[in-house]
């Protein structure tokens, strides 16, 4: 079920059809608007296209940093799991003896 999302940001207005619910779309739009406002305040840029491009770049940077952190945590979880399995193996072998 496609929903229409009306965007009015940085002096540009348009509508897109997406397959997400209205509440989710409004949440994403609010996050993007906040990111745009943050970009404007930290960069001092006033040109809408430049703000949109820089905001997209900063959001991609944030996504990559989150993914790197998740990957690092995943490796740590795998290591802990392997350590626990090794300890359980040792305990089972000790019980068998």
C-alpha positions in Angstrom: 0.0 0.0 0.0 1.7 3.2 -1.2 1.4 6.4 0.8 2.0 9.9 -0.5 4.5 11.9 1.5 4.5 15.6 0.9 7.9 17.2 1.3 8.4 21.0 1.8 12.0 21.6 2.7 14.7 24.0 1.8 12.3 25.9 -0.4 11.4 22.9 -2.5 8.0 21.1 -2.4 7.1 17.8 -4.0 5.2 14.6 -3.2 6.6 11.0 -3.3 4.8 7.7 -3.1 6.3 5.2 -0.6 5.4 1.9 0.9 5.7 2.9 4.5 3.1 4.0 7.1 2.4 7.6 7.8 3.7 7.6 11.3 7.1 6.2 10.2 7.3 8.7 7.3 6.6 11.7 9.5 9.3 10.4 11.9 11.9 10.1 9.1 10.9 13.5 7.7 11.3 15.1 11.2 14.8 13.5 11.5 15.8 14.9 8.1 14.5 18.3 9.0 16.5 18.3 12.2 19.6 17.1 10.3 19.1 20.0 7.8 18.8 22.5 10.6 21.9 21.1 12.3 23.9 21.3 9.0 22.8 24.9 8.5 23.8 25.9 12.0 27.2 24.2 12.0 28.2 25.1 8.4 26.8 28.6 7.9 25.9 27.5 4.4 22.7 29.2 3.0 22.4 27.6 -0.5 19.6 25.0 -0.3 21.3 22.5 -2.7 24.6 22.7 -0.8 22.8 22.2 2.5 20.9 19.2 1.1 24.2 17.6 -0.3 26.1 18.2 2.9 23.3 16.9 5.0 23.2 13.7 2.9 27.0 13.3 3.3 26.8 13.8 7.1 24.0 11.3 7.4 25.9 8.7 5.4 29.0 9.3 7.6 26.8 8.7 10.7 25.4 5.5 9.2 28.8 4.2 8.4 30.1 5.0 11.9 27.1 3.2 13.4 27.7 0.2 11.1 31.3 0.1 12.1 30.4 0.1 15.8 27.8 -2.6 15.3 30.3 -4.7 13.4 32.9 -4.3 16.2 30.3 -5.3 18.8 29.4 -8.3 16.7 33.0 -9.5 16.6 33.2 -9.0 20.4 30.0 -11.0 20.9 31.4 -13.8 18.7 34.6 -13.9 20.7 32.7 -14.0 24.0 30.5 -16.8 22.7 33.5 -18.8 21.5 35.1 -18.3 24.9 32.0 -19.5 26.7 31.7 -22.6 24.4 35.4 -23.4 25.2 34.8 -23.1 28.9 31.6 -25.3 28.6 33.6 -27.9 26.7 36.3 -27.9 29.4 33.7 -28.2 32.1 32.0 -31.1 30.3 35.3 -32.9 29.8 36.1 -32.4 33.5 32.8 -34.0 34.4 33.4 -36.9 32.1 36.7 -37.7 33.8 
